[in-house]
Every structure is written in structure tokens, then in C-alpha cells.
Amino acid sequence: MKKLFTLFLAFTLIPLLSFGQEDDEVMKARSGKFALTNAKIFTVTNGVIENGTIIINNGVIEAVGANVTIPNDAEVFDYAGREIYPGMIDSGTQLGLIEIGSIRESQDSREFGAITPQMEALTAVNPNAVAIPVTRVSGVTTVLTMPQGGILPGTAATINLFGYTPDQMYAGNRAMVMNFPSSARRGRRRRQSPEEAEKARQRALKSVNEAWDKAEVYAKIKDSEDARYYPEMEALVRVINGELPLYIEVNAAKDIISAIDWVKDRGYERVVFTGVAEGWRVADEIAASGIPVITGPVQAIPTRQSDSYDAAYANPGAMQKAGVKVAIRSGDTENSRNLPYHAGFAAAYGMGREEALKAITINAAEIMGVADQIGSIEVGKKANIFVATGDPFETSSKVIDLYIDGYKIPMTSRQIRLYDEFLNRTPSLKKTDPAIQIKKK
């Protein structure tokens, strides 16, 4: 028993002794009046400003330009030789909803049941999720965090990656999520015949239509004295009356065409397609529908074995050139930090750098309805910006400073701390190590 106690103390104290030093001084975000000077500023909406200045005050951009007078009470940061961009927006993640993919208790991205539109992703967001600082130090300041599973899994929310509560992080946009019935045969459905797969799709489509039919009836009677409260229908009514947009996850070309027809038949106006992996096959039809698209992941394999290896890489550019408004998502959780590289692949495979940058900034903000607050560097908008050593699409570039809601955010994360801890570790435990001294006693 004594030996077991000694071992317990040793293994308990070693991590405390190793990592306790970093906690001597807690790094916190700070606000104030800041002047960011001598930088190359990529405004996204108003061109590039060489050797420009940005004034941040009360959380917003107070001035931006090449000849800005710096207030006497501003804290000045000289970013000579650096580049400033609006914070990147990942338009589809489960960030804040999932901690460890292999542990069910740490997952809050899905509920029981196929139709749970009343479930709000925002209420389940964990502001202390380890992946949040990992993501934001890569220049991603805002994400759309989305529920998963079922036909109508819930309501997504746009959040800024700074805050102590979900309400503090909320960026002003919610959207109903719907998974459009798929004709693709993947996973367990791969064993189905085409006829069986089509029957399954038709059954799912029937369930979808029944849910929306009920919601439309409920919308007409919900204010009557005899109507009872129906949370699922209350949530769907918000889409029917135009209060919430509807984000439809759809990927196969055949299903995209079906979804376009479904939207026309229903007459819902605020609709966005998400995923859209085979959008390049029907890009003209999507453009004609006027429905904007959130596509991704871009770093993905082709949906069909007969497709070219670069089909997923070229997909955003093909839709954009056809006239579709395109935003890009990572579709990930812990690797939402790789958003700039998804955009970089899209840029290299036909979209071009300027449009790819828009796809993770202003386009995303416009699609979500928050372009008056974020998505570009303009006077009056929130100061969601980052400073980099160069092009953020290049792996050699580093993000050196970050501002969210005007707060200067510490450039640290769990991975950075682990890297610093073990970069110059000693090759073996010294005899003076307290854990070893305990064991000797």
C-alpha cells in the first residue's frame, strides 16, 4: 500500500511540477483604445491599404486608412512589415459542442430523435472548450456551430471565439438546420440496391414534408385559444414567418436539384445550402435559384471514384464562377483551425485568392446576416481582426496578434503551451526532482 501511495504521489506531482510554471501569471484578454500602425491592411471590401492604421475603441473600428491621426490616449502597436486581415469566419463546425470525439459524455452536438428543431446549439456551447483558443490563434475569430443528426437536428448559432458565457460569445445569427434526404449510398447504406436507397430517400422526404406541413398549419392556429404549445412546431414557424433562415445540408447533385425544387414548392425565402459537395456538377442551376452556398470541407476526397482527384478543391471556384455566392467551412471541430488552408486550396484550384478570402470573411458574414458587424475592416464594425507575418493561406505565415470584439487576445493555446514545455525538456529526471525525493522517502 505504501508503494502504491508513493507512486500515486509521484505521477500526480510530475504534471503539476511540469506545467505549474505557466500558471504563475494568467494571461487574459484586455480591452482599450488601440492604434495598429504601419501595416498592410486587407479590408476585403475597400481594397488594400499600404502602410495603414486602424484605431480600435470601445470594441469597434473607429478609423482606418493611410492618413489616420493617432489619438494621444491610444496604445500604439507598430506592425511594420506585417499584414492585417478581418477575422476569418468558419461557416460550419461543431466547435464548442464536442470536446472528445470518442467520449459520448463530452458531446453535445446531437439530441435523441429525428426532429428536434427546438434544440439550440448556443445553450450547449462550452466557452472553455480547449479547441477554441487553438482555433482562434490561427486567425479564425468567428464560427457557425451546428447541431448534427436526424432530419431537423436543431438551431445553429454564430459565435465569436471569446467570452465567458455562450451569450457573450453570440454573434447575432441563428439558423435552423435541416438534413435533406440523401440518395447517396454510403456506410451501411452502401449495401442497399439503388431501388432500396431510393425508397429510403422517399420515406425520409415524406417525413420532412409532414413536419413542415404540420408547422404551416400550426402557424395559422397557434395564437388561437384552443392551440396547445408545441415546441417543435414553434421552432419551425420561425422559418416559415421569415424570422430564421433555413440551412439545408445537401451534397449529391441529384439531391441538390431536388432541394432547389423543394424550396420553390415551399416558398421559403431565407434558405442557404450547406455542404454542396457536388455543387460543381449543377452550378448553373444553383446560381439560377439564387440560393447562397456554404461549402466544404475543401480538403476532401472526391465523392465518386470516377471523379478527378481535385474535384473537392475546385468545387468552390466552379460555383463562384457560375454566379453563386459561396462561403467556405471546415466542417470540423478541433481542426477548424485549418480553415485558411481549405480556402487556400480553393484559391489554388480556380477560385483565386481574392474570392477565396471573401469566402471566409465578407461572404460568410453576408450569408449569415451579420455583415454589418463583421467580415471586413470598416469603420463602425466590430474589431475582429488578426495580424500575420504574411498571406494566411501560406503555411509559412504566422498569426502574431489577434483582436475579437476589440479585445486583444492572448496568443496562447494548449498546443502552444505543450510545445513550449517540451521544446527544450531535459533528457532525464534530475536527482533533485521532488517527485523522486518523495519516492526515496
C-alpha positions in Angstrom: 0.0 0.0 0.0 2.9 2.4 0.9 4.5 1.8 -2.5 1.2 2.4 -4.3 0.8 5.7 -2.4 4.3 6.7 -3.3 3.7 6.0 -7.0 0.4 7.9 -6.8 2.1 11.0 -5.4 4.9 10.8 -8.0 2.6 10.6 -11.0 0.3 13.3 -9.5 3.1 15.8 -8.8 5.0 15.4 -12.1 2.4 17.1 -14.3 1.9 19.7 -11.6 5.6 20.5 -11.3 5.9 20.5 -15.1 3.0 22.7 -16.0 2.5 24.8 -12.9 5.1 27.4 -14.0 2.9 28.7 -16.8 0.1 29.5 -14.4 2.1 31.9 -12.3 0.7 34.7 -14.3 -2.7 34.1 -16.0 -2.8 35.6 -19.5 -6.1 37.5 -20.0 -7.6 39.4 -22.9 -7.6 43.2 -22.4 -9.6 46.0 -23.9 -8.7 49.6 -24.5 -8.0 52.1 -27.2 -5.5 50.7 -29.6 -3.7 52.1 -32.7 -2.4 49.5 -35.1 0.0 51.2 -37.4 2.3 50.8 -40.4 0.6 47.6 -41.6 -0.6 46.4 -44.9 -4.4 46.3 -44.4 -6.6 43.9 -46.4 -10.0 45.5 -45.9 -11.7 42.9 -48.2 -14.5 45.4 -49.2 -12.4 48.5 -49.9 -9.2 47.2 -51.3 -5.7 47.1 -49.7 -4.2 50.0 -47.7 -0.4 50.1 -47.8 1.2 51.4 -44.6 -2.2 52.0 -43.0 -3.5 52.5 -39.5 -6.5 51.1 -37.6 -8.0 52.7 -34.5 -9.9 50.4 -32.2 -12.1 52.0 -29.4 -14.9 50.5 -27.3 -14.7 47.2 -29.2 -15.2 48.7 -32.7 -13.1 50.1 -35.5 -13.1 53.8 -35.1 -10.9 54.7 -38.0 -9.0 53.0 -40.8 -6.8 54.5 -43.6 -3.4 55.6 -44.7 -3.6 59.1 -43.1 -5.2 58.4 -39.7 -4.4 60.6 -36.8 -3.5 58.5 -33.8 -5.2 59.7 -30.5 -2.9 60.6 -27.7 -4.5 58.2 -25.3 -4.2 55.2 -27.7 -1.8 52.3 -27.0 0.2 52.0 -30.2 1.3 48.8 -31.9 3.7 49.2 -34.7 3.2 46.4 -37.2 5.7 47.4 -39.8 6.1 44.7 -42.4 3.0 42.8 -41.2 -0.4 42.3 -42.7 -3.8 42.8 -41.1 -7.0 40.9 -42.1 -10.6 40.7 -40.9 -11.0 37.7 -38.7 -11.8 34.5 -40.6 -15.3 33.0 -40.3 -15.8 29.2 -40.4 -19.3 28.7 -41.6 -19.8 25.2 -40.4 -18.3 23.5 -37.3 -19.2 21.7 -34.1 -16.8 23.9 -32.1 -17.8 24.3 -28.5 -20.2 21.4 -28.8 -17.7 18.5 -28.9 -14.7 18.0 -26.6 -13.5 14.5 -27.2 -15.0 12.6 -30.2 -14.5 9.2 -28.6 -16.3 10.1 -25.3 -20.0 10.4 -25.6 -20.4 12.4 -22.4 -18.3 15.2 -23.9 -20.5 15.5 -27.0 -23.5 18.0 -27.2 -23.9 18.2 -30.9 -27.0 15.9 -31.2 -30.1 15.0 -29.4 -32.3 11.9 -29.4 -34.9 11.9 -32.2 -35.0 12.8 -35.8 -37.0 16.0 -35.4 -35.7 18.3 -32.7 -35.6 21.8 -34.3 -36.2 23.5 -30.9 -32.8 22.4 -29.6 -30.5 25.4 -29.5 -26.8 24.8 -30.2 -25.9 28.1 -28.3 -27.1 26.8 -25.0 -24.7 23.8 -25.3 -21.6 25.8 -26.2 -18.7 25.4 -23.8 -16.8 28.7 -23.7 -13.9 26.9 -22.1 -13.5 24.3 -24.8 -9.8 23.5 -25.4 -10.3 23.7 -29.2 -11.5 27.4 -29.0 -8.1 29.0 -28.3 -6.5 26.5 -30.6 -8.7 27.8 -33.4 -8.6 31.5 -32.8 -4.8 31.8 -32.6 -4.9 30.7 -36.3 -6.9 33.8 -37.2 -10.4 32.3 -37.0 -12.4 34.7 -34.9 -16.0 33.5 -35.6 -17.7 30.2 -36.3 -21.1 28.8 -37.1 -21.5 25.9 -34.6 -24.1 23.4 -35.8 -26.1 20.5 -34.4 -25.9 17.2 -36.1 -28.1 14.1 -36.7 -31.7 13.4 -37.7 -33.8 15.3 -40.2 -34.1 18.6 -38.2 -31.4 18.4 -35.6 -31.8 21.9 -34.2 -30.8 25.5 -34.4 -27.2 26.6 -35.2 -25.6 29.7 -33.8 -22.8 32.1 -35.0 -20.4 32.7 -32.2 -17.3 34.8 -31.7 -14.4 32.8 -30.1 -14.1 34.9 -27.0 -16.4 35.2 -24.0 -17.1 33.6 -20.6 -20.7 32.6 -21.4 -22.4 31.5 -24.6 -24.5 34.7 -24.6 -21.3 36.8 -24.5 -20.0 34.8 -27.5 -23.2 35.0 -29.5 -22.5 37.0 -32.8 -26.1 37.7 -33.7 -27.2 34.9 -36.0 -29.2 31.7 -35.6 -30.3 29.3 -38.3 -32.5 26.2 -38.5 -30.6 23.2 -39.7 -32.2 20.5 -42.0 -30.5 17.4 -43.5 -32.1 16.9 -46.9 -32.9 13.3 -47.6 -29.9 11.8 -49.4 -29.7 9.5 -52.4 -26.1 8.6 -51.7 -25.2 5.1 -50.7 -22.5 5.3 -48.0 -21.7 3.4 -44.9 -24.4 0.8 -44.0 -26.5 2.1 -47.0 -23.8 1.0 -49.4 -25.2 -2.5 -49.3 -28.6 -1.3 -50.4 -29.7 -1.7 -54.0 -30.4 1.6 -55.9 -34.1 0.8 -55.6 -33.9 0.3 -51.8 -31.9 3.5 -51.4 -34.5 5.5 -53.4 -37.3 4.1 -51.3 -35.4 5.1 -48.1 -34.9 8.6 -49.6 -38.6 8.9 -50.4 -39.6 7.8 -46.9 -37.3 10.4 -45.4 -38.6 13.1 -47.8 -42.2 12.2 -46.7 -41.2 12.7 -43.0 -39.7 16.1 -43.9 -42.8 17.3 -45.7 -45.1 16.0 -43.0 -43.1 18.0 -40.4 -43.3 21.2 -42.5 -47.0 20.7 -43.3 -47.8 20.5 -39.6 -45.7 23.6 -39.0 -47.6 25.6 -41.6 -50.9 24.5 -40.1 -49.6 25.3 -36.6 -48.5 28.8 -37.8 -52.1 29.5 -38.7 -53.7 28.3 -35.4 -51.0 28.8 -32.8 -52.5 32.1 -31.5 -56.0 30.7 -31.1 -57.3 29.9 -27.6 -57.6 26.1 -28.2 -54.0 25.7 -29.6 -51.5 24.0 -27.3 -47.8 24.7 -27.1 -45.8 22.5 -29.5 -42.1 23.3 -29.1 -41.0 21.6 -32.3 -43.6 23.4 -34.4 -42.9 26.7 -32.6 -39.3 26.4 -33.8 -40.2 25.7 -37.4 -42.7 28.5 -37.5 -39.7 30.9 -37.1 -38.5 29.7 -40.5 -42.0 29.9 -42.1 -42.5 33.5 -41.0 -39.0 34.5 -42.1 -37.6 35.1 -38.6 -34.9 32.4 -39.0 -33.0 31.3 -42.1 -33.1 27.6 -43.1 -29.7 25.9 -43.7 -30.2 22.8 -45.8 -27.4 20.2 -45.8 -27.3 18.7 -49.3 -24.4 17.2 -51.2 -25.2 14.9 -54.2 -26.0 16.6 -57.5 -29.4 14.8 -57.8 -30.3 15.9 -54.3 -29.3 19.5 -54.9 -31.7 19.7 -57.8 -34.4 18.1 -55.6 -33.7 20.6 -52.8 -34.0 23.5 -55.2 -37.4 22.3 -56.3 -38.4 21.7 -52.7 -37.5 25.2 -51.7 -39.5 26.6 -54.7 -42.5 24.5 -53.8 -42.4 25.6 -50.2 -41.8 29.2 -50.9 -39.3 29.7 -48.1 -37.2 32.7 -48.9 -34.3 32.7 -46.4 -32.5 29.5 -47.5 -28.9 28.5 -47.6 -27.4 25.3 -48.9 -24.6 23.7 -46.9 -22.1 21.0 -47.8 -22.9 21.0 -51.5 -20.0 18.7 -52.3 -21.2 18.1 -55.9 -22.2 21.7 -56.5 -19.8 21.9 -59.4 -22.0 19.5 -61.3 -25.1 21.7 -61.1 -23.5 25.1 -60.5 -25.7 26.9 -63.1 -28.9 25.5 -61.6 -27.8 26.7 -58.1 -26.9 30.1 -59.5 -30.3 30.4 -61.2 -32.1 29.6 -57.9 -30.3 32.5 -56.2 -29.6 30.3 -53.1 -26.2 31.0 -51.5 -23.9 28.2 -50.5 -21.7 27.2 -47.6 -19.4 24.5 -49.0 -16.7 22.3 -47.5 -14.6 20.7 -46.4 -12.4 21.6 -49.4 -9.6 19.4 -48.3 -11.6 16.2 -49.1 -11.6 13.2 -51.4 -13.9 13.1 -54.4 -17.5 12.0 -53.8 -17.3 9.4 -56.7 -14.4 7.1 -57.7 -14.7 8.4 -61.3 -14.1 12.0 -60.3 -10.8 13.8 -60.7 -8.6 13.9 -57.6 -9.2 17.7 -57.4 -13.0 17.8 -57.6 -13.4 18.9 -54.0 -10.6 21.5 -54.3 -12.2 23.1 -57.5 -15.8 22.9 -56.3 -16.0 26.4 -54.6 -14.4 28.1 -57.6 -16.7 26.4 -60.1 -19.8 27.5 -58.2 -18.4 31.1 -57.7 -17.6 31.5 -61.4 -21.2 30.3 -62.2 -22.5 33.2 -60.1 -23.2 31.5 -56.8 -22.4 33.4 -53.5 -20.0 31.0 -51.8 -18.7 30.7 -48.2 -16.3 28.0 -47.1 -16.4 25.9 -44.0 -14.0 23.4 -42.4 -16.9 21.1 -41.3 -14.7 20.2 -38.3 -14.2 20.7 -34.6 -10.6 20.6 -33.4 -9.3 21.2 -36.9 -11.4 24.3 -37.6 -8.0 26.0 -37.3 -7.3 24.7 -40.8 -9.9 26.9 -42.4 -7.3 29.1 -44.1 -5.9 26.1 -45.8 -9.3 25.0 -47.1 -9.6 28.4 -48.6 -6.0 28.2 -49.9 -6.8 25.0 -51.8 -9.9 26.7 -53.3 -7.8 29.7 -54.3 -5.2 27.5 -56.0 -7.8 25.4 -57.8 -9.7 28.1 -59.7 -11.3 30.4 -57.1 -8.4 32.8 -56.9 -7.1 34.4 -53.7 -9.4 37.4 -53.5 -12.6 35.4 -53.9 -11.3 32.7 -51.5 -10.6 35.4 -48.9 -14.1 36.7 -49.3 -15.5 33.2 -48.9 -14.1 33.1 -45.3 -14.9 36.7 -44.4 -17.5 39.0 -46.0 -19.4 36.3 -48.0 -19.8 34.3 -44.9 -20.9 37.3 -42.9 -23.4 38.3 -45.6 -24.9 34.8 -45.8 -25.3 34.7 -42.1 -26.8 38.2 -42.0 -24.1 39.7 -39.8 -22.1 41.7 -42.4 -23.0 44.9 -40.6 -20.8 43.7 -37.7 -18.0 41.5 -39.0 -16.5 40.2 -42.2 -14.4 43.2 -43.3 -12.3 46.0 -41.9 -14.6 49.0 -42.0 -15.4 51.9 -39.6 -18.2 51.0 -37.2 -17.7 47.2 -37.4 -16.6 45.1 -34.6 -12.8 44.8 -34.3 -12.5 41.2 -35.2 -9.1 41.2 -36.9 -5.7 39.4 -36.9 -2.2 40.4 -37.7 0.0 38.0 -39.7 3.6 37.8 -41.0 2.2 37.2 -44.5 -0.5 35.5 -46.5 -2.6 33.5 -44.1 -3.2 30.9 -46.8 0.5 30.1 -46.7 1.7 27.6 -44.1 4.9 29.6 -43.5 2.9 32.6 -42.3 2.2 33.1 -38.6 -0.6 34.9 -36.8 1.1 37.2 -34.3 -1.7 39.2 -32.8 -5.5 38.8 -32.6 -8.4 41.0 -31.6 -12.0 39.9 -31.0 -14.7 42.4 -30.1 -11.9 44.9 -29.7 -10.2 42.7 -27.0 -6.5 41.9 -27.6 -6.5 38.2 -27.2 -3.5 36.3 -25.7 -1.7 34.3 -28.4 -1.7 31.0 -26.5 -3.4 27.7 -26.5 -2.9 24.2 -25.1 -0.8 23.1 -28.0 1.4 26.2 -27.8 1.9 25.6 -24.1 2.7 22.0 -24.7 5.1 22.9 -27.5 6.9 25.4 -25.3 7.0 23.0 -22.4 8.6 20.1 -24.3 10.7 22.0 -26.8 13.8 22.1 -24.5 13.0 19.5 -22.0 15.8 17.8 -20.1 16.7 14.3 -21.3 16.1 12.6 -17.9 14.7 13.4 -14.5 17.3 15.0 -12.2 18.1 13.6 -8.8 16.8 16.8 -7.3 13.3 16.2 -8.8 10.9 16.5 -5.9 8.9 13.5 -7.2 12.0 11.3 -7.0 12.7 12.6 -3.4 9.2 11.6 -2.4 9.8 8.1 -3.8 13.1 7.7 -1.9 11.4 8.5 1.4 
